[in-house]
Amino acid sequence: MQTKDHDFNFSFPIQMRWNDADALGHVNNAVYVTYFEAARGLYMMKACPQWDWQQNMFLIGNVNVNFQKELLLTSQNVQVHVRTSKIGTKSFVFEYAITSDKKGETVIHATGTTTQIMFDMQTRNTVEVPDWVRESLTEFDNL
């Protein structure tokens, strides 16, 4: 998917579930964050193939969702697009877009961001983003 800023090099198809919908008949707002989470893990494995979840960890410090158009269970080709937008000293920011196809057009249902904070599981402290993570994310998303 392209935006005016740059391309998303990663997308993940979402298989919506019946229980994702609320009484209004559209995907519940809290479920969007779950969609981000599902795509984020696979994005990390693709962008940083050497990532090891047993040794490398991050915490989510912030989640932001901007709802734009309702997402229905009948929506076609639902995708979550992920890209890195910023890398700091101890954290990095991902951008998301949730889209579907309607009559040959891409519909943007929501955009959002998450801030990941690198975390050492043994010391229980934040740590700097390792150089290899910085380099992998930068190269993958052409930052």
C-alpha positions in Angstrom: 0.0 0.0 0.0 1.3 3.5 -0.8 0.8 6.7 1.1 2.1 10.1 0.4 4.9 9.5 2.9 6.3 6.1 1.7 5.2 2.5 1.1 4.3 -0.1 3.5 6.6 -3.1 2.7 4.6 -5.5 4.9 0.9 -6.4 5.1 -0.9 -9.2 6.9 -4.3 -10.6 5.9 -6.8 -10.6 8.7 -9.3 -13.4 9.1 -12.1 -11.7 11.0 -14.1 -13.7 13.5 -17.8 -13.5 14.3 -17.0 -12.4 17.8 -15.0 -9.4 16.5 -18.3 -7.7 15.7 -20.3 -5.7 18.3 -24.0 -5.1 18.6 -23.8 -2.4 15.9 -22.6 -5.0 13.3 -19.1 -3.7 12.8 -15.7 -4.7 14.2 -15.5 -3.5 17.8 -12.9 -0.7 18.3 -10.9 -2.7 20.8 -10.3 -5.5 18.2 -8.3 -3.1 16.0 -5.5 -3.2 18.6 -5.6 -7.0 18.5 -5.2 -6.8 14.7 -2.2 -4.5 15.2 -0.7 -7.0 17.6 -1.1 -10.0 15.2 0.6 -8.1 12.4 3.3 -6.6 14.6 4.7 -10.0 15.6 4.9 -11.2 12.0 6.3 -7.9 10.8 9.2 -8.2 13.4 10.0 -11.7 12.1 10.1 -10.4 8.5 11.9 -7.1 9.1 14.3 -8.6 11.7 14.8 -12.2 10.7 17.4 -12.8 13.4 14.8 -11.7 16.1 14.6 -14.2 18.9 11.6 -13.8 21.2 13.3 -15.7 24.0 16.2 -13.1 24.1 14.7 -9.9 22.7 11.7 -8.2 24.1 9.9 -4.9 24.0 7.0 -3.4 25.8 4.2 -1.4 24.3 4.4 2.1 25.7 1.7 3.7 23.7 -1.1 2.7 21.3 -3.0 5.1 19.2 -5.9 4.2 16.8 -7.6 6.7 14.5 -10.9 5.2 13.3 -11.9 6.4 9.8 -14.6 4.0 8.4 -16.4 1.1 9.9 -15.1 -2.3 9.2 -17.8 -5.0 8.6 -17.5 -8.7 8.8 -18.4 -8.7 5.1 -15.5 -6.5 4.1 -13.2 -8.1 1.5 -9.5 -8.6 1.6 -8.9 -7.0 5.0 -5.2 -6.3 5.6 -3.1 -4.7 8.3 -0.1 -2.8 6.9 2.9 -2.1 9.2 6.0 0.0 8.9 8.6 1.6 11.1 8.3 5.4 11.2 10.8 6.3 13.9 13.7 4.8 15.8 14.8 6.4 19.0 17.4 5.5 21.6 15.3 3.0 23.6 12.1 2.8 21.5 10.8 2.6 18.0 7.4 3.6 16.5 5.3 1.5 14.1 2.6 2.9 11.9 -0.4 0.8 10.9 -3.2 1.0 8.3 -6.2 -1.4 8.3 -7.7 -1.6 4.8 -10.1 -3.6 2.7 -11.1 -3.7 -1.0 -14.5 -2.4 -2.2 -15.3 -2.3 -5.9 -11.6 -2.2 -6.8 -10.8 0.7 -4.4 -8.8 0.5 -1.2 -10.8 1.6 1.8 -8.8 2.8 4.9 -10.7 1.8 8.0 -8.2 2.9 10.6 -4.6 4.1 11.0 -2.6 4.0 14.2 0.8 3.8 15.9 2.4 1.8 18.7 5.6 2.7 20.5 7.8 -0.3 21.4 10.3 0.1 24.2 13.2 -2.3 24.4 13.2 -4.2 27.6 15.7 -6.6 29.3 13.7 -9.4 30.8 16.5 -10.3 33.3 17.2 -6.9 34.7 13.6 -5.7 34.2 14.9 -2.4 32.8 14.6 -0.6 29.5 17.6 -0.9 27.2 18.9 0.8 24.1 17.6 -0.4 20.7 20.4 -2.8 19.5 22.3 -1.7 16.4 21.2 -4.8 14.5 17.5 -4.0 15.2 18.0 -0.4 14.2 19.8 -1.5 11.0 17.2 -4.2 10.1 14.2 -1.9 10.5 15.9 1.0 8.7 16.8 -1.2 5.8 13.4 -3.0 5.6 11.4 0.2 5.5 13.9 2.3 3.6 14.1 5.0 6.4 
